[in-house]
């Protein structure tokens, strides 16, 4: 069973990630924040153009892959990615991170960034805006000489929040990385207590 252009993935712990310590956080299917983004590749596409994703890789996906929604008539529907029970189609650009041999790696086109704690005690926002440490770097950024823990800046509204291995990270398209800063040595990663 293979698709011409899509990977076939299965959710690792169900379609929704809305429980924490046996407490149900959300009972609605509309909120994308509680849709699971963790899956496992179970089949490769026939027309694969790259060779770094393999069967069995754990992946972090777009939230619409496993999502359910209500149509205009109020009927509950599966996303267009739905194939069969616990099997979903997933295009290459919907995969943001993959894990093999206990190591997360970003495919070309994306990277993940640790937010930095703000040094301004007078502001309510605890994060320094539009800056962070590179956490998971793909080969496209490595070709520019960037590596994990480099301090970078990114463009506004390009970040998207994920919780991966108990750590708050932002997914940022590589084209949105705007600058590499020299480190002062006083920068601290920010990971809120609720994570």
N, C-alpha and C positions, 0 to 999 in steps of 0.2 A: 504494500500500500504506500504509494508515493504521490505527491502533487508535483505539477510541473515547476512551479515557482515558489511554493510555500514550504516551510518546515511544518512538521506536525509535532505539536507539543502537548504535554499533559500537565495539569496543575499539581504541584507537589503536596499541598495540604488543602485541597478543595478550592472552589472558585472564589470564596470570600475569606478575608483575613480580618474578622470582626470580633475575635475573642482574645482576651488577655487575662490570664490567671482565672479561667472559668467564668469570667464576667463578659457578657455579650455587650459590645460597645455600640452596635448599630443593628437594627433589624430591617432597614430599608435597602432595596437593591439599587436605588437611584444614585446614591453617593459613591462616586468613583474612588474616594479615599480608602474605602474598605474592600475594594476588589483586590484579590490576590494578584501579585505580579511575579510570582515565583513559579517556574515550570521546569520541565525536563524535556529535552529533544528526544523524540522517539522515532522520527523518520526525517531524512534529508530530502530536499527537492531534487527532481531529475536534472533540471538545468541549474545546478549549483555553480556560481561564478567564483567562489572563494573556498578555501579548504581549511579554514581554521575552526569552524563549528563542526562538532561531531555528535553522533548518537550517544546519549547518556550525559551530555553536558547539562548542568543546571544553568538556567537562564533567568534574567530579570527582563520582564516584558512590558509592553504598553498596557495600560489598565483596561483597554477596550477588548483585549483578546478573550478574557474569561467572563466578561461582563454580561449581565442580563438587564433588560430595560422594559419599559411599558411603551407600546405604540400609541398612536393618536386615539385609538378606541379603548385604551386601557388594558389591552391584552399583554401578558408577559411574554417576552420574546428573548431568544438567544441572540448574541452578537453575530455579525456576518462571518466571524471566524469559526463558529461552531461547526464541527464535522460529525462526531459521534460522541457518545457518553465518554467524558474524560479525554477527548481528542479534539484539538483545535488547530486550525491553520494559522500560521504566523509568518508574515513576510519578514525579510531580512531587516528592513528599517524599523521593525517593531521590537527588535532584540537590542537591548541597551548594554548588557553585561553578560558574560558567561563564566562559568566556574569549572575548572578542570584541575585535578590533583590538588584540591583545597586552595586554589589561587584564582581570584577574580581577575578578569581581563576585559577591557572595553574593546569592542570591535571598532574599526575605523569609522569616524564620524561622531563619536561620543567620548566623553570622559566623565569622571565623577570627582567632585570637589568637597573637601571638608570645610564647613564654614568656620570663620575665625571669630573669636570672642571680641566684642567691642571694648575699646578702652575708654569710651566716653560714658561715665557713670550718670550723666544727666539725661541721657536718652533712654526711652523705654525699650527700644530694640536692643536685644543682647548680642546681635551679630553685626559684624562689620559688613556693610553692603558691598556686593559685587566683587568680593575678594575671597580667596580661600587657598587651601593647600590641595594640590592634585593628589588624588587617592588611587584611582584606577585609570591608567593611561593606555591608550591604544597605540598601534604602530605608527599611525599618521602623526601624532604629536611627538612620539619618540624620534621620528625622522627630523624634527625641528630642534632636537636637543633637549626637549622637556622630559622630565621624569617625575616619579612619585615624590611627594613632599615639596615640590617647587611651589613658591608663592605666586599666584597668578591673579589677574583681574579678568572679568568677563562682562559682556554687554547686558544692559537692563532687560528684564523679562525673558532671559534665555535659560534660566535655571528651573528645574523641576524637582521637587522634594521626594526622596526615597528613604526608607529605613532598611538598611542592609546590615545584617549581623549585629543588631543592636546599636547601630551608629547612624546618625542623621547625615545624609549626603545629598548633594545636588547633582543631578544629571545635567550636563552642559554640552551642547553641540560643539565640536572642536572649532568650527568656524566662528564661534562666539567668544573664544579666548582672545582677549585684546592685548594683554601685556604680561610680561614676566617681571616680577619685582625682585629686588635684592632683599634678602631677609635681614631684619634688624636684630632678631634673636628674642624679641619680646612678644612675638605673636603666639597665641595659644588657640588650639582647636576648640571649637564650641560644640558640645553635645548636651542638649537639654536633659534634665533629669527624667522627664516623662518618657524618653526613649527607652 
